[in-house]
Amino acid sequence: FYLIIMEIKRVVLLMLCTVFLILNSQNVHASSLGLTPAIIEQNFEPGGKFLATFNVLGASEEQNLFVFAEGDFSEYVTFDKTNFTGVNTFTAYIDLPNETIKYGKNKLYIKVREIFEADSGIGTKLEIGALIIIKVPYPGEYAEIKSFEINQVNENESVIFISKIENMGSQDLIANLSVDIFSEEQFIESIFLGSKKIKFRETKNFAGATKGYKSGVYN
């Protein structure tokens, strides 16, 4: 009896999955929709102007698409076109203000949304996006860790640290970088990765290595 019930459940589940696939088969083509380039980085310049051209990938000829901007500085964005059909390209024009207090890495999203007819019935609205990072320098000296990497090692093998430090301030600075290593909250040692001058909007690499450690968990 138990086996019969389980078989009935399996058949019902397969039927539900089949119905779901049929209802969504009209929208399968939409899942491959893409937008390139995916990420753009731009330095803030007072009153600066720049443009970015995007390519829509994977759209069918009958897909109606709408373009818009969201996020930081979105109010300063215009487009050469906001509505089109199928695979196409469009250009975003960004006219930055003369001044801003939005310091750091601002995120401006350029998005493409699929438009459905009001009586189309089945389906969900598809939306894809690309990111424009607009970097506004902080007043004075300000540094950020752009990346930090550690190699995979075995017991008693040297550990190598590599880090990129980015000057996100409005002035040149001196960066002194070190890594403190702990094991179960016990301090082991400090590794000095160097001291370097980093100019305005510059990024520099730092590196250092340790002796090998016994097996265990280190922070």
Long-range contacts (C-beta under 8 A, 24 or more apart in sequence): 23-122, 24-122, 24-123, 26-122, 26-123, 27-122, 27-123, 27-124, 27-126, 29-58, 29-60, 29-63, 30-63, 30-114, 30-126, 32-57, 32-58, 33-57, 33-58, 33-59, 33-63, 33-112, 33-114, 33-126, 33-128, 34-58, 34-128, 35-110, 35-112, 35-128, 35-129, 35-130, 36-130, 37-130, 38-130, 38-131, 39-130, 39-131, 39-132, 39-133, 40-130, 40-131, 40-132, 40-133, 41-132, 41-133, 41-135, 42-94, 42-132, 42-133, 42-134, 42-135, 43-134, 43-135, 43-201, 44-96, 44-100, 44-106, 44-134, 44-135, 44-136, 44-137, 45-96, 46-96, 46-97, 46-98, 46-99, 47-96, 47-97, 47-98, 48-96, 49-93, 49-94, 49-95, 49-96, 50-94, 50-96, 51-91, 51-92, 51-93, 51-94, 52-91, 52-92, 52-94, 52-110, 52-132, 53-89, 53-90, 53-91, 53-92, 54-89, 54-90, 54-91, 54-92, 54-110, 54-112, 54-130, 55-89, 56-87, 56-88, 56-89, 56-90, 56-112, 57-87, 58-87, 59-86, 59-87, 59-88, 60-86, 61-85, 61-86, 61-87, 62-86, 63-114, 64-114, 64-115, 65-112, 65-113, 65-114, 65-115, 66-112, 66-113, 66-114, 66-115, 67-92, 67-110, 67-111, 67-112, 67-113, 68-111, 68-113, 69-108, 69-109, 69-110, 69-111, 70-108, 70-109, 70-111, 70-129, 71-106, 71-107, 71-108, 71-109, 72-102, 72-106, 72-107, 72-108, 72-134, 73-97, 73-102, 73-106, 73-108, 73-134, 74-108, 74-109, 77-108, 77-110, 83-115, 92-132, 94-132, 94-134, 96-134, 100-136, 102-136, 103-136, 103-137, 103-138, 103-139, 104-135, 104-136, 104-138, 104-168, 105-133, 105-134, 105-135, 105-168, 106-133, 106-134, 106-135, 106-136, 107-131, 107-132, 107-133, 108-132, 108-133, 108-134, 135-168, 135-201, 137-168, 137-169, 137-170, 137-200, 137-201, 138-168, 138-169, 138-170, 139-169, 139-170, 140-169, 140-170, 140-171, 141-169, 141-171, 141-173, 142-167, 142-168, 142-169, 142-170, 142-173, 143-167, 143-168, 143-169, 143-173, 143-175, 143-198, 144-168, 146-203, 153-212, 155-212, 155-213, 155-214, 155-215, 156-212, 156-213, 156-214, 157-212, 158-209, 158-210, 158-211, 158-212, 159-209, 159-210, 159-212, 159-213, 160-207, 160-208, 160-209, 161-191, 161-193, 161-206, 161-207, 161-208, 161-209, 161-210, 162-205, 162-206, 162-207, 163-193, 163-205, 163-206, 163-207, 164-203, 164-204, 164-205, 164-206, 165-196, 165-198, 165-203, 165-204, 165-206, 166-198, 166-202, 166-203, 167-198, 167-199, 167-200, 167-201, 167-202, 167-203, 169-200, 170-200, 171-200, 172-197, 172-198, 172-199, 172-200, 173-197, 173-198, 174-198, 175-204, 175-206, 177-206, 179-208, 181-210, 181-218, 181-219, 182-218, 182-219, 183-213, 183-216, 183-217, 183-218, 183-219, 184-216, 184-217, 188-213, 188-218
